Amino acid sequence: MREIIVKKNDAGQRLDRFVGKAVPLLPESLIQKYIRTKYIKLNGKRAQRDDRVQEGDVLQFYIRDEFFEKPQEQNSYLKVGNPRLTVVYEDENILLADKKPGVLCHSAGAWDYNTLIANIQAYLVKNGEWDPRAENSFAPALCNRIDRNTGGIVIAAKNAETLRIINEKIADREIEKYYLCAVLGRPRPESGRLENFLFKDASKNQVFVKSRPEPGAKTAVTEYRVLASRKELSLVECHLLTGRTHQIRAQMSHAGWPLLGDGKYGRERINRQYGEKRQALYSYRLVFDFKTDAGILSYLNGKSFQVQSVDFADKYFPGFTIPGAKE
C-alpha cells in the first residue's frame, strides 16, 4: 500500500483527474475501477470519482508499485543541461518568456525534448523554485502557446492557482495580445479594423476568409495600425479581439498585405527574394486587463509587458524602437 498526501497545488481537483496525474501510468479504465472497488481510498474511506480533493487529504493506493513510475517524457527538463531562456518578467507566481521563432512550446515527439516548457522547468529547478520530488501532480505549465515559426511572449504558471486564474482570464479575453508583423505593401487606411469570418480546413491546416457567415466559419476581428514603412514593406501592430487559428496571417493576406515569409498565405516569389522562410510575426506585448477578480494575481492588473527587440523589425526597419523597450 502507498499513500499520497494532497498538497496545495493539488487541491480542488476531481479525485479521478488527480489520480491520473499523480499516478500517470495507471490507465483511465483502472482508475475508475480501483476507485469503485476501494483499491483507491480517500482518507481511509470509499470515495467517488468526482469527489474534490483538498489540501491535507490522504489517498491510499492498494495497487502495484510499477504504476508509480514516472513516464520518461514527463522528465524532459532533466535533459536540459543549461536552460536557454529569455525572461521578460517573473515573480513568485508567473513567468513571461520570450519564445524565439523555431522553438517548440511543447514536445512534438519523444526525440524533441529541448522545448520552451522543458527549459522553463529546468530553469525553475536550477533556481530552487520547483522541486518535482515534492509535488504529486503539479508541474509548471504554459498558459498559452505560439506556433513554432512565430515568436513572442508565452505565459508560464509556477503554481496551480496561477494556472487556473490565467486560463480563466485568457478564456474571458481579459489579457490583451499585441503582435508585430512585417507585411508587403502599404495598408490603407494606416489604422483600421479587419472583421470577417474564418473557416478552418483541418485537413489542410489552413483557414479561409469569408465575407459573410456560413456553417463552420467563426467571427474574426483584428485592429491594426502601421508603425513604420520602408520600400515595399510595412511594420504593422495587430491587436487581436478574437483568437482564431492563423487569424492575422489570413486576414492580412485577404486584405492585400500578406506577411513577409509566410509560406501558406504569402507570396513565395517575394519570400525567396528576401530569403525568408518563416512568417514575420511576433507576439510582442501583453496587457493584463482584468474585469473580474484575479485572486493572487490582482497586482498584475493594468500592467503591460513587451519584448525588447524583434529580429525582423531590426532588420527591415532600422531605427525603429519597440514602444516601452528599455534603451
Long-range contacts (C-beta under 8 A, 24 or more apart in sequence): 1-60, 1-61, 1-62, 2-60, 2-61, 2-63, 2-65, 2-68, 3-58, 3-59, 3-60, 3-61, 4-58, 4-59, 4-61, 4-136, 5-56, 5-57, 5-58, 5-59, 5-136, 6-53, 6-54, 6-55, 6-56, 6-57, 6-58, 6-59, 6-136, 7-55, 7-134, 7-135, 7-136, 7-138, 8-55, 8-159, 8-160, 9-135, 9-136, 9-137, 9-138, 9-159, 9-160, 9-161, 10-53, 10-55, 10-136, 10-137, 10-138, 10-160, 11-53, 11-54, 11-55, 11-160, 12-52, 12-53, 12-54, 12-160, 12-164, 13-52, 13-53, 13-137, 14-49, 14-50, 14-51, 14-52, 14-53, 15-40, 15-42, 15-47, 15-48, 15-49, 15-50, 15-51, 15-52, 15-53, 16-49, 16-50, 18-53, 18-136, 18-137, 19-59, 21-136, 21-137, 21-138, 22-59, 22-136, 22-137, 23-61, 23-63, 23-67, 23-68, 24-70, 24-71, 24-74, 25-66, 25-67, 25-68, 25-69, 25-71, 26-63, 26-67, 30-63, 34-61, 34-62, 34-63, 38-62, 39-63, 72-110, 73-107, 73-110, 74-139, 75-132, 76-107, 76-113, 76-115, 76-118, 77-117, 77-118, 77-119, 77-121, 77-122, 77-125, 78-122, 79-113, 79-114, 79-118, 80-113, 80-114, 80-118, 80-119, 80-121, 80-122, 83-119, 83-120, 83-122, 83-123, 83-126, 84-119, 85-119, 85-120, 85-123, 86-307, 88-153, 88-305, 88-306, 88-307, 89-305, 92-129, 92-158, 93-157, 93-158, 93-159, 93-161, 93-162, 93-296, 93-297, 94-155, 94-156, 94-157, 94-158, 94-162, 94-166, 94-297, 94-300, 95-120, 95-124, 95-140, 95-155, 95-156, 95-158, 96-153, 96-154, 96-155, 96-156, 96-286, 96-305, 97-153, 97-154, 97-156, 98-151, 98-152, 98-153, 98-307, 98-308, 99-146, 99-151, 99-152, 99-153, 99-154, 100-151, 101-148, 101-149, 101-150, 101-151, 101-278, 101-282, 101-311, 102-148, 102-149, 102-278, 103-148, 104-148, 105-142, 105-145, 105-146, 105-148, 105-154, 106-142, 106-145, 116-142, 116-154, 117-141, 117-142, 117-156, 120-156, 124-158, 129-158, 130-158, 143-167, 143-170, 144-170, 146-283, 149-278, 149-279, 150-278, 150-279, 150-281, 150-282, 150-283, 151-281, 151-282, 151-283, 151-310, 151-311, 152-179, 152-282, 152-283, 152-284, 152-307, 153-283, 153-284, 153-285, 153-286, 153-305, 153-306, 153-307, 155-286, 161-295, 161-296, 162-296, 162-297, 165-294, 165-295, 165-296, 165-297, 166-297, 169-288, 169-290, 169-294, 172-291, 172-292, 173-241, 174-288, 174-289, 174-290, 174-291, 174-292, 175-286, 175-287, 175-288, 175-289, 176-239, 176-286, 176-287, 176-288, 176-289, 177-239, 177-240, 177-243, 177-283, 177-285, 177-286, 178-237, 178-238, 178-239, 178-240, 178-283, 178-284, 178-285, 178-286, 178-287, 178-306, 179-237, 179-238, 179-239, 179-240, 179-248, 179-281, 179-282, 179-283, 179-284, 180-227, 180-235, 180-236, 180-237, 180-238, 180-281, 180-282, 180-284, 180-310, 180-313, 180-322, 181-235, 181-236, 181-238, 181-248, 181-252, 181-259, 181-279, 181-280, 181-281, 181-282, 182-233, 182-234, 182-235, 182-236, 182-259, 182-260, 182-261, 182-280, 182-312, 182-313, 182-316, 182-317, 183-233, 183-234, 183-236, 183-252, 183-257, 183-258, 183-259, 183-260, 183-280, 184-232, 184-233, 184-257, 184-258, 184-259, 184-260, 184-266, 184-267, 184-270, 185-232, 185-234, 185-256, 185-257, 186-226, 186-229, 186-234, 187-224, 187-226, 187-234, 187-236, 187-255, 187-257, 190-225, 190-226, 191-223, 191-224, 191-225, 191-226, 192-223, 192-224, 192-225, 193-221, 193-222, 193-223, 193-224, 194-220, 194-221, 194-222, 194-223, 194-224, 194-251, 194-252, 194-254, 194-255, 195-219, 195-220, 195-221, 195-222, 196-220, 196-251, 196-254, 198-244, 198-245, 198-246, 198-247, 198-250, 198-251, 200-244, 200-245, 206-246, 206-264, 207-244, 207-245, 207-246, 207-247, 207-250, 208-250, 209-250, 209-251, 209-254, 218-242, 218-244, 220-244, 220-247, 220-250, 220-251, 222-247, 222-248, 222-251, 224-252, 227-320, 228-317, 228-320, 230-316, 230-317, 233-260, 233-316, 233-317, 235-313, 235-316, 235-317, 235-320, 248-281, 249-279, 249-281, 260-312, 260-316, 261-312, 276-312, 280-312, 280-316, 282-307, 282-310, 282-312, 282-313, 284-310, 284-322, 285-324
